[in-house]
Amino acid sequence: MPSRATRVLTGITTSGTPHLGNYVGAVRPAIRASRAADTESFYFLADLHSLIKAQDPARTQRSTLEIAATWLAAGLDPAKVWFYRQSDVPETTELMWLLTCVAGKGILNRAHAYKAAVDRNRADGEDDDAAVTAGLFMYPVLMAADILIFNADRVPVGRDQIQHIEMARDFAQRFNHVYGHDWFTLPEAVVDDSVATLPGLDGRKMSKSYDNTIPLFAPPAHLKKLVFSILTDSTPPGEAKSTDGSALFQLFQAFATPEETAGFAAAFGEGIGWGDAKQQLLDVVEREIAPMRERYEALIARPGDIEDTLREGGRRLRERYATPLLQQLRDAVGLRDLGRVAVAATGDRPGQAARPLAMFKQYRDADGKFYFKFVDGERVLLQSAAFDVPREAGQTIARLRGGELALADAPVAFGEGVDATAVQAALDAIAAAEAAKAEAS
């Protein structure tokens, strides 16, 4: 049986208005990557993370709307990827607490953001933790929960975020060790050094911190004003100009074809005037942005539709992944139905954690069909064929559990290395546990 698709997870902090640098450096490459074969892509609006930096409710709401609309306008298809809002998956914060209980404080003390805050306080003669919130300190644990709740395999990040992925791996390993099972996949950081970093109006990196950005969906007249204000040198028309270090050239290259870029470089050598060069830059930027701007404005005008899209994404994800996983994790750590205590007559030593039972997971896939899996932790015991309606999948599960449907007659395939004996043993264990529970009650 083929292995599952590689899961790739991208978080998008909901702070500020997106600019051209965000689009070229993050949005555009991420959307292209989401179309790769054998990849299951997760994109979430990190609204809980944003509260660490901003406590302005109106700004948080507006930024969430603008960034969601930006990704949708740029071509993200919620029917083909998971697109959701972090706060719509409350299992994430519950998992954060479970991870907090195994996370080493010493590791968190070494987090870059926290250390930088402490260093600033020391330089100012303040107490180490002056103005440092618990949110800032615990940021890496919440980020780990974002990743581990869906057992993501790969997480695209900048180099400054690699440490957080390493922390997520550490927390996952500790939890797996403490509770004696490979509950979590260990994620890998993916750093793409080929992704462009755009210069801003003043030649420095485009950043809201420098107030040198070009808003992604600025109206045409405002976009022209900003482009024509890009800092250039005093080389007059007719004299050759260097492309090296030219913000104008780098911006053009990010939106033009290779042939257009070569022509633009030649024009620099021939002494193109800065006004003409800026007009050519404006033309290639507007060519790509204008259709997206039209979609963006239509989306922004219907905020309720965006809300529905995000909530539906969160609902489907909870149903398929988050809720079933947290049910298993709660059982693993001992947050159990007290009625199950009577089931301990299995020879287990007192205090020894009972091994979680296998379970059925029912879901709807990207093809619109309904499926179920019978899993023991991460091991797939059975994978069903497609069903047209969820009721048929549910009825098949019920018949398998009740012994009314033989495995040989069921529309299922065995997992890799799994045979009928192993599956039947798992089904029998569920039946025995349910019988014992019913007797105890």
ABEGO torsion letter per residue (X at the ends): XBBBBBBBBBBBBBBEBBBAAAAAAAAAAAAAAAABBGBBBBBBBBAAAAAAABABAAAAAAAAAAAAAAAAAAGBBAAABBBBBAAABAAAAAAAAAAAAABBAAAAAABAAAAAAAAAAAAAGBBAABGBBAAAAAAAAAAAAAAAAAGBABBBBBAAAAAAAAAAAAAAAAAAAAAGBBABBBBBBBBBAABBBBBBAAGBBBBAAAGABBBAABBAAAAAAAAAABBBBABBBGBBBBABGBAAAAAAAAABBAAAAAAAAAAAAAGBBAAAAAAAAAAAAAAAAAAAAAAAAAAAABAAAAAAAAAAAAAAAAAAAAAAAAAAAAAAAGBBBAAAAAAABAGBBBGBBBBBBBBBBBBBBAAGBBBBBBBBEABBABBBBBBABAAAAAAAAAAAAAGABBAAABBBBBBBGBBAAAAAAAAAAAAAAAAAAAAAX
